[in-house]
Amino acid sequence: MNSAPPPLVTATLDRAADFAYSCDPAVGRLLATLAAHVPPRGRVLELGTGAGVGLAWLVSGLVPRTDATVTTVEYDGERASQTSSGDWPPFVRFLTGDALELLPGLGTFDLIFADAVAGKQTGLDLTIAALNPRGMLVVDDMSPAPGTVWDSEFAAKQDAVRRTLLTHERLVAVELPHGSGVILATAR
């Protein structure tokens, strides 16, 4: 039984109607669950803000807490501006720019949602390095949507991500056939 999405997610979905790459609802519920488990004064990072749907799920898992912080990075300045104009709690920090340039200066995190090419298909090593010990990395879109076929170049990139996450010496990881296909990895 799926209940209605949290109000922040519903509001974000209304604004995201013209954005084709929003977070899958099943993945969103997983993000909210994992965010709720972030330790006191925990730090959350999202790579690829997009229209803010994944961010809304993460924030919904944290509220009413105010001790955690969420940093979200979006490359597209116009999209970042539109998304940041929403009704977000003060613990959300929006950054605009190239995640690969920003990541080394952001510190470490308890939960990272890598939902952009930068930090997933390129620079995955930087994302892994940004995990606190026992920090969790969530990577979605690891399976083609029903009825679609990935081109060989994209499939090869996703397979490289999969191999890295499932075999990395610093990570304990599992691939789940959940939503758009998810790999969860915890840093040792």
Disulfide bonds with the S-S distance in Angstrom:
none
